[in-house]
Amino acid sequence: MFHGGASGALIRYFRQGLMQSGITFHKMTHPVAKCGCDCPHCPTYKENIRTPEGRKKCSAGWNTYLGIKLSPEKLRACAGCSLPDAERKTYYLNCAVRKCALINGVAHCAYCTGFPCEELMNVHSLQKINSREAFVGKTGKEISAEDYARFVEPHTGLDRLNKIRLTLNEKEITDYKRFSTKTNFASSDVVKDPPPGLKIIHSLLTTVFVESDISYARLQTLNSKREKILKILWTMGLYGSLEKDHNRLVLDAGTFLSHKIPGTYPKFLALFAELTHRDLHFEIVPLADTGWLTPSGALRKEGWKIGLAFGKSLKGQHTLILFKEYVQKLAGKHGTGAFRVFKKADLSIMTC
C-alpha cells in the first residue's frame, strides 16, 4: 500500500520486482468506481440484473454474505458512479469519496496524492478485504470461490486501487485540493472576565471536529460528525437531568430519539470513542438484558438511557453544570433558533 509521499524510485523498484515475479501491470480499461469497485462485475451493474434470474441471484447472494436484505424488485440497476451528476441517480450523489474525486478531477482515488485516505479505507465494509480467506476470517462465513468472485471481489476496492497505483508514474498523480472546516464562531471576549468553565465550553464548541488543510472527503466527514455531536450535546444540555452528584447528565431513550439524531448503536459507540481524548464521556446504558436493540443494531425507543460526563481537563462537574445553564438560557431567549446560536459558540447570553 503506497501513500502519496512514496518516491517514484520506490514505486518503480516494487513494480520491477513484481514484474520479474511474473506479474504484469496494465491500466484497467473497464469502469472502476472512485473507491475502486469493479463496476462491470458488480451484481447490480446495469448489464448484470437485466433478467429476473440475475436479480434473484444478487438478492440472495447479498443477503447470505453481506447481510443486505433487498428483494429482487428493489435492486437498482447501476451504471457506475463515474457518470456526471446530471446522469446519476440521487442515491449515489452523496458519497464523500465520489465527491472528493470529482472535485479533484481524478478518475478514481489511485490518482490522488492523499491515497489511501481514511475516508477511502472506510467507505464500506468490504473495502479492505483482499482475498477469500480474508473475507472468511473477518465474517466467519464460508464462501465458494465462485460466490466470492460474484458477490465480494468486485467491492474489494483498496486492493484494486493499490494495484493500479503501481502502474502510475509521478506525473499522473494529482495533488488533492485542500479545505478547512468552515468556522463562523462568536468571540469568547463578549463575556468580560469569563469564568474558566465558559472558556472551556467555548474552546470545546469551536474545536470539536474542526480541522484545516484536509481533503474534500475528510471535510464532508468532519462536517457530518460535527453536526451530529453538536446536536447530541445540545439535546443533552436541554433535556438531560443532572444526577444527584451532578457529575453526569442523563437522558431517556425516547427523548433522545425524538430529536432524530441518526445512527445505530455501533456507530454511536464509534463516534463517542473518538471524543474520549477530548475528555467528553458518553455512555449508552441498557436498562435490561434484551429488547433495547433491534437485530440490525438500531436503538429502540425504550430500555436504555444515555449519559454525558465531562472529564478532569474540562473541570468536570463545574463545567457540566455551567454547560446546562448555558443551553437552557439560549433556548429561553432564542426559541427554535437557539441551536444556530449554540453552533456559533455565542456566550453573550451568559452576561445576562
N, C-alpha and C positions, 0 to 999 in steps of 0.2 A: 504494500500500500504506500503510495507516494504522495507526499504533501507538496504544495505549490513551491516550497523553497528548495526542493531537491534539485541538485545541479544537473545540467544536461549531460555531463560526463558520467554521472552516476546512473542516470536513466539508460544511457547508451551501453554502459557496462552490463547492466542486468539484461537489457534486450539482447545483446550479443550472446551472453551466456545461455539464455533460454533458447535462442535460435540454434545454438550449437547442440542443444539437447534435443533438437528435432521439432521444437515448437515454432510455428511460423505466425507472423502477425499480419493483419490487414485491417484497414478501417472498415467497419461494418457498413454495408450498403443498404440494408433494410432499416426501417424506422426503429430508433431507440428512444425511449422516453427520456425526459430530462433527468430523471432519477436513475436511469439505466435499465428499466424494464424492457424486455424484448417484446415489442408490440405485436408483430405478426404471429408470435407463438402463444400469446396470452389467450386463454379460453374465451374471453369476452371480446376479442378483436372482431371487428365487423364481419370479416370473412369466415370466422370460426363458429358463429352462432346463427347462421342463416337458417338452419333447419331445426325443427323441434327436438331432434335427437341431440344435436350439438348443445342446445340449451339445457337439456336434461343432464347430459354428462357434466357440464360445467357446474350446474347447481348441486349435483350430488358430490362432485369432487371437492368443491369449495366447502361444502358442509362437513364432509368427512375429515379433511386435512387442515382447513383453515378456520373452521367454526363459523363460517359466513353462511347465514341461513337466508337465502333468497330463492324464491320459487322460480322455475324456468321463465315464466312470463314476465317476471320483474327484472330480469337481467337486461342491462343496457348495452347495445352494440357500440363499441368504442372504435374510433378512428385514430387514436393516439393523441397525446397531449400536445404535440408539436404544431398542431394546426393553429392558425391565428384565432384570437378571441372571437371574432365575428363568426367563425365557423365551428366554435366549440360549444358543447353543451354546458349549461351552467354548473353542473356538479364537478367540473374539472378546473374552473377558473380560480378557485380559492387555494389551490395547492401552493404552499410557500416556496417549494423548490422550483416549481414551474415558473412562478412569477419572477423569481430571482434570475433564472436562466434567461428569460425574455428581457429583463431589464439590462442584463449584461451582454445580450446579443450572442449567446453561445448556443450551439446545437444541443448540448447537454453538459452535465456537470464535469465531465472529464476534461473539458477545455478551460476550466477555471483555475486560477492560482489558489483559490481557497479550498480546492478539492483535497481530501474529503472533509466537509464541514459537519458539525453536529447535526444540523437540520437534515442533511442528506442521509446520514447514517441512521437517523431515527424516523425517516419519513414513513416507513411501515414495518411491520413485524418480520418480514422476510428479507429485508434489505441486506443484512449481514450474513445471511446463510450462503454458503459457497459449495455445499455438497449434500448428497442424500444422507450421508452419515451425520452431518451437522444438523440437518432437519430432525432426524430421528432422535438425536441426543438432546435437542432443545425441547421438542414437543412430546417425546415418548411415544409417538405414533409411527408404527411401521408403514412403509410405503414402497411400492414396487418402483423399479427404475422407470417404467412406462408412465406411471402416475406422477412421479417426481418431475419428469420432463414436461408433462402436460399441465400440472397444476401449481408447481412450486418454482421450478427453474426459471420460467420467464420473469419472475419477480425478484430474482437474486441480483439486484441492480448494482450493488457495490462491487461485487466480483467482476461483473461485466465491464463496468467503468474502469476498474483498475487495469484490466487487460487492454482496453482502448487507450488508456493513458500512456502505456508503454510504447504505443505506435506514434506518439506525437513528439514533435520537436518543440523547443522553447518558443519559437516564433508563433506556433499555433495556439499557445496557451494565453488566455486573456486575463489581465488583472481585473478583479471584480471591483465594482463601484462601491464606495464607502458611504455609509449613512450613520446617523445618530438618532437616538430616541428623541422625539420632539418634546421639548420642555416649555411649559408656559406657567412657571411657578411664581407665586407671590413671594416677596421677600420676607425673611424672618424678622427683619428690622421693624416691621409695623408694630410690633409689641415692644414697648420700652422696658428694658431690663427684664426680659422674659425669664421665667424660672427654668432651670436645667431641663425639666421634663418637656417643656414646649420646644426647646431647641432639639431635643431628641426626636420628638414627633415630626417636626419639620424636616429634619435630616432623613428620617425614615421614609416619609412620603415623597421626598424629592430624589431619592436614590434607588428605591426598590425596583429592580429590573430596568434600570436606566444605564445604557452603555453608549459609547461612541465608536466611530471607525469600524463599523460592522457591516456585514453583507446585508442585502435586502431580505434574504430568507431569515437571517437572525433578527433583523428589525421586526419582521412580522411576528416571529415567535415571542419576542420580548413584549411587544405591544399587547399581544393576546394575554400573556401571563400577567402583565402589569394591570390591565383592566380587570382581570379576574380577581387578583389578590386585593386590589383596592375595593372591589365590590364586597369581598368577604370581610375585610377589615371594617368597612362601613356598616355592613349588616350586623356584625358582632358588636360594634360600638353602640349602634342604635337600639338593637333589640336584646342583646345579651345581658344576662344578670351577673352581677359580681357574687362570687361565692362568699361564704361567711368570713374567710380570712382575707378576702379582697385580692387574692393572688391570681385569680383566673376569672375570665368571662366565660359563661356557658350559655348555650342556646339550643333549644329543642329542634329536632329534625324537621318537623312540619314548618316551623317559621323559617328555618334556613332555606329549605327547598322552595318555599313560596316566592322567594325572590329570584328564582330561575337562574341560579348560578350553575352553568353547565359543568358536567364532569362525572365520572364514575368513581367508585371508592379507590381503585388503584391509581387513577390519575390525580385525585386529591392528595393521596399519600405522597406521590412523586413530587407534586408541587410544594407540599408542606416541607418535605425533606430538603428542598432547595433553600428554604428560608431559615433553617436552623442556624446557619452561620451568621445570620443577622440577629440571632437571639430572639426570633419570633417562633413561638412553640405552639403549634396547633395539634389537637388530638381529637380524633373521632372515637367516641366511647360507646360500644354496644351496650344496650341495656338488657339484652337477652342473648342466649347462645345461638339462636337461629331466628330467621324471619325478618331480619333488618336489611338483608341484601337480596337482590334478585339473582338468579343463576348467572346472568351476564355481568354481575358486579355493580349494578346500579343501586343506589341507596334508596330504600323505601321511605315513606313519609312518617314512619314511627319506628321505635325500637332502638334509637341511638340519639346521642347528643354530640355537640361539638364544643370544644374548649379552646381558649386562647390565653396564653400567658406570655408576659414579657420577661426576658432573662435579665441577668445582672447588668450587662452592658447597657441595657435600656432602662436601668434603675427600677426594674420590676414593678412592684405593687404601686408605687407612687405614680409612675408614668401611665400605667394602665388605668388608674382612676381618672387621671387628667385627660387621657385619651377619650374615655367615655364621656366626660363632661364636655369636651370639645365637640364631639359628634352630636351630642344632644343639643347643644347651643346652635350649631349650624342648622340642624333640622328645624328647630324652633323659629329661627329667623328667616330661612330661605325656602322652607317647604319642599316642594318637589324639585326645586333647583339646587338643593343643598349638596347633592353628590358632586355636581360640577364644581362647586366651590371647594369641596373637600379634595378633589383631584388636583387642584392648584396649590394645595397646602396653604391656603389663606388662613392665617391665625388671627386676623384682626378682630374676630368675634370675641377673642379672649380678653380684649381690653374693656369689654362692657361689664 
